């Protein structure tokens, strides 16, 4: 259960990514100074005895060959982050494509959240989870290490999508917990104005905020032909129409809406990426945290 959200190929590619924050260490960006925290950073600091739950790749195998004991290399790492993973768990996140009904937006969000947790573990950083429901927030406070990762994965597996986006009054605990130096990554479809307004407000409050928009293949390509009944999963509003006749207008309107959303993100200083359900799940993370941006 602990690792099945991340395909093996994706897990391998995660090793080339690194969480970065522009604000964690001030205007100069990450790496402007090092903390005295111990983790898996770049500058070697000390050895310690292996403990259950440590990553095997941290073991110094040359030292093991000499001493016949397991030791883990620790390092002084660059300024540690507190990563908050926000997931929109409203009903529209349950949407999947007809060709792959078992892979919804929410499934993709869970896999992305698991990937982000692995990146944080690799750097020795803390990570937490906030799921946004119509009835409030479901929260896992930031922690670190494999055991905390397993706790987060249990929460992810139990998470389901229903209802609408929470109203602003129910978001109060979020503002109490997310600190000024924390890194926030929100995963959602951003079709609800309240979700867009939330990340804009976080950015305006000087929280380093990133957004990943999750889209279905059908939204991108609109492959429908003949008569169809289209239903909004949150409002139950329905539209009857001919897919072929609607395609060109829908694709243009959808492209315009995406461009407008991206312009809002850019204006707010929010780094952003888009994920479509037929892509490799780490694709947006490579856009945000690949070497080009690190």
N, C-alpha and C positions, 0 to 999 in steps of 0.2 A: 504493500500500500504506500509506503513512504516515498517511493521513487517512480511510481507508474504514471505520474502526470507528465514526466519529461521523457520523450523518446531518446534512445541511446545516441543517435546522431546529433540531436540538439544538445544533449549533455556534453558531448565532446567539444562542440563549438563554443560553449559557454566559457571555456578556459581562456579564450582570446578576448573576452569582454571584461570591462572594469567599471563599476559604479563611480560616477563622478558628480560632484556638485560644485556649482560656481560660487556658492555663498558659504560653504562650510568653513572656509578659511579666509573669507573676506574677498576683496576685489581681485586679488591676484590668482584666485582659483585654487583647486586642490594641488597640494604639493608645495605650497608657499612655506609651510613649516611642518615639522613632524611632531606627533604627540609622544608621550612616554608610555602609551598603551602598548600591550603586547598583542601580536596578531600574526598574520601571514603576509607581511608587507615586504619591502624591498631591502631594508638594511638589517642584517643579522644582529640579534641581541643576545640570545642565550638558548640553552637546551633545557628541556624539562622532560620528566618521565612520561611515557605514553599513557593516555587515559582512554577508557572505553568511550567511543563516540568520536575520537579524533579521526581526521581524514588520513587514510594510509599514505597519500602523497606527501604528507607533512613529515613522515618518518625519515630520519637520516640513515639510509641503508648502509653507507660506508662505516658510520659509527657502530651500527649493529654488528657488522662483520668483525669489528675489532673487539667489541665488548660483550656480544651475545645478549644485549639488552636493547629494548626499543626506546629511543629518544626522539622527541619532536623538536624541530627547529622553530624558535619564536623570533620575531623581529620587531623592531620599532617601526610602526607603520605610519603612513601619512594620515592626517587628521581623520579620525573615524567618523562615520556617518550614522545617523539614526534614520533608517528608511521606513516610510509609511507606504503601504500598498493599499490603495483605495479601490474597491470593486463596486460598480453599479450592479445591484442585484434586483433591479426592477424587472417587470414581466418581459419587456422587450429583449432582455438579455438571454431569454430561453430560446430565441429564434435560431433555427438552423436551416440549412438548405435541403431541398427535397432529395437531392442526390446523396446527401450524407446526413440523415436525420439525427444520428448519434453524436454529432459534433456541433454544439451550439456556441453562441457568443460567450456564454458563461463558462462552458468547458474550456474555451480558449483563454479566458481571463484567469481561470484556475491554473492552467499550465504556465501562463506568463508569470503569475504570482509565485509559483514554485520555482521557476527559473530565477526570478529576482531574489528569492530567499537564498538560492545557491550562490549567486554572485556575492551577496552580503556575507555569507559564511566564509567564502574564499578570502575575503578581505578582513575578517574578524569584526565586521560591523553589526550593529543591532538592526532588527527589522520587526515590524508589526503590521497588523492587518486591520482594516476597517471595511466592513461590508455595509452598503447603504441600502436599507429596506424602507418601504413606506411606513413601517411601524417603528423606525428608529435605526440605531446603529448596532452592529455586532462587532465587537472589538477584541483584538488580541494585542496586549501591550507589547512594546518592543522588548526583545530579548536577543540572545545570540547563541550560536552553536547548534549542533545537530539535534539535540533534544528539543530545543525551541522550534526548530524547523519541523520536527515531527508533530508538535502541537499545532502549528499553523496548518500543516497538511490535513490533520483531522478536521479542523474547522472548514477548510476548503471542500473536503469531500462531503461535508454535511450541508454545504451552502446550496440553496435553491433560489430560483428567480421567480418573483411574484409581485403584484401590486405596482404602485407607481414610485417615483423618486421621493425621498423624504422631504417634508416641508422644512423651511429654514429653522423653525423652532426646535426641531429634533436633531439638528446638527450641532447644537451647543457643545456637547462633550468633545467633538472634534477640535474645536478651537481651544479647549482647555488642555488637550493632550499634545497637539502638534507644535513643536517648538520652533523658534525663529531660525535655528540652524539645521533643521531637519530636511530631508529630501522626500518629496511626495511624488508618487507615480500613480495616476488614476487610470483605471481600465474601464471603458464603457463605450456605448454607442454614441453618446453625446447628442441624441435626438431630443432629449428633454432640456429645455432652456435652463432649468434649475441646476442640471449637472454642469453645463458650460459656465454658469454664473458662479458655481462653487470653485472651480479651478481658477477662474479670473480673480475671485476674492482672495483665494490662497496666495496667488502671485502678488496681488496688490498689498497683502500683508507681509510681503518679503519672505514667503516660504518658497524655496526652490521647487517648482512644480512642473511635472512632465505629464503629458497626456497621450494615451494610446487609444485611438478610435478603432472599434471592432465592427467590421462589416461582413455581411454575407455575400456569397458569390452572386446570388440573385439580385441583390441591390446594386452590385457593380455592373452586371451584364444584362439584367432584366430579360431572361430567356423565354418568357412566357409567350404562348401562342394560343389563339382562340379565346373563348370566354373564360374569365376568372373572377373569383370573389376574393378580394384583398381585405384583410382584417387587421386592425390595430390591436395588438395583444393587451395594451394597457387600458384603452377606452372602449374596446369592442366595436368601434366604428367600422363600417364596411363600405367598400367601393366595388361595384360591379363594372367590368369593362373588358374590352378585347385587348389581349396582350400585345398583339402585333401593332394595333393602332396606337397603343399608349407608349410603345417602347422609346421612340425617338424623343418625345417630350419628357418622359420620365428620366432618361439618361441625362438630358441637358439640365433639367431642374436639379437632379441629384448632384451633378458635377458643380453646379452653381452653389448649392447649399454647402458642399464640402469646401469649396474655395472660400466661401464666406466664413466658415468655421475656422479654417486654417489662418485666415487673415486676423480673426479675433485672437487666436492663440499667439500669433506673431506680435500683435500689438501689445499683448499682456506680458510678453517675454517668456512664454511657455514653450519649452521644447516639445515637439509632438511627432508622432508617427502614426501610420495607418496599418492595420492588419486585416486581411481578407481571409475568410475561413479555408481557402484552398492553398494558402501559403504555409511555409514552414513556420512553426510557432515562434521561433526566435528571431524572425525577420525584423520586427519592430525594435527589438533590443539591439540588434546589430546596427540599426539606424541611429539609435540614441546613444549607445555605449561602445560602439566599435572604435577602433584605433583612430579613425579619422576625427572623432569628436573628443577622444579622451585627453 
